Amino acid sequence: MSERLLSVPEVAERLGTTQRFPRRLIAERRIVFVRVGRHVRIPETTLNDFITRNTVVPVGRRRRAA
């Protein structure tokens, strides 16, 4: 496995949040993570999947019937 493992600060920066948000995702088991001793890492593909799953696509505007 040569996948890059991201630290909590790296994940927070990629998401544009504080470190508290990825830590909460980990605590609530809402994202896959890896324990390396006492350190926690998130696989890069897992973060990409999380972003994809939580991306909301805008709905097109409906035309009014004339």
SETORMAR-186265 format. One record per residue (C-alpha): residue in one letter; x, y, z; residue number from 0. Coordinates in pm, whole numbers, plus 32768, in hexadecimal, padded with zeros to 4 digits. Layout:
<site "A",<X,Y,Z>,NUM>
...
//
This chain:
<site "M",<8000,8000,8000>,0>
<site "S",<80A8,813E,7F8F>,1>
<site "E",<7F86,8222,7FD8>,2>
<site "R",<7FD0,836B,8082>,3>
<site "L",<7F54,8388,81E8>,4>
<site "L",<7EEF,84E5,8256>,5>
<site "S",<7F0E,8574,83B4>,6>
<site "V",<7DEC,8626,845C>,7>
<site "P",<7E81,8780,8415>,8>
<site "E",<7EAB,8723,82A3>,9>
<site "V",<7D43,86AA,828E>,10>
<site "A",<7CC6,87E7,8338>,11>
<site "E",<7D87,88BD,8241>,12>
<site "R",<7D00,87FB,8115>,13>
<site "L",<7B9C,8822,8198>,14>
<site "G",<7BCC,898D,81FA>,15>
<site "T",<7B65,894A,8361>,16>
<site "T",<7C01,8947,84B8>,17>
<site "Q",<7CA2,8807,853B>,18>
<site "R",<7B72,87D1,8616>,19>
<site "F",<7A97,8769,84ED>,20>
<site "P",<7B6F,8643,8472>,21>
<site "R",<7BA6,85D9,85DB>,22>
<site "R",<7A2D,85D1,860B>,23>
<site "L",<7A04,8500,84CD>,24>
<site "I",<7B00,840B,855C>,25>
<site "A",<7A62,8403,86B7>,26>
<site "E",<7909,83C6,8622>,27>
<site "R",<7998,82BB,8536>,28>
<site "R",<790E,8378,8409>,29>
<site "I",<7A53,8356,8344>,30>
<site "V",<7B4D,823A,831A>,31>
<site "F",<7C95,8273,83D1>,32>
<site "V",<7DD6,81BE,8428>,33>
<site "R",<7E7D,81B7,857C>,34>
<site "V",<7FF8,81C8,856D>,35>
<site "G",<8055,81A1,86D8>,36>
<site "R",<7FA9,82C4,8781>,37>
<site "H",<7F92,8389,863E>,38>
<site "V",<7E61,838B,855D>,39>
<site "R",<7E79,839F,83E2>,40>
<site "I",<7D70,83AF,82D3>,41>
<site "P",<7DB3,830E,8181>,42>
<site "E",<7DA9,840D,8066>,43>
<site "T",<7CAD,8341,7F9D>,44>
<site "T",<7BCA,8332,80CD>,45>
<site "L",<7BCE,84AD,80E5>,46>
<site "N",<7B88,84CD,7F70>,47>
<site "D",<7A63,83D8,7F91>,48>
<site "F",<79DD,849B,80BD>,49>
<site "I",<79E9,85DE,7FF6>,50>
<site "T",<793C,8538,7ECC>,51>
<site "R",<7829,849D,7FA5>,52>
<site "N",<77E1,85E9,804D>,53>
<site "T",<77E8,86C3,7F18>,54>
<site "V",<7692,8755,7ECF>,55>
<site "V",<7644,8793,7D62>,56>
<site "P",<7569,88C4,7D26>,57>
<site "V",<7411,888B,7C98>,58>
<site "G",<73C7,893A,7B4F>,59>
<site "R",<72C7,8A4F,7B53>,60>
<site "R",<716F,89EC,7AE2>,61>
<site "R",<70C9,8AB7,79D7>,62>
<site "R",<6F78,8B4A,7A1E>,63>
<site "A",<6E5F,8ACF,7947>,64>
<site "A",<6DE1,8BEC,786F>,65>
//
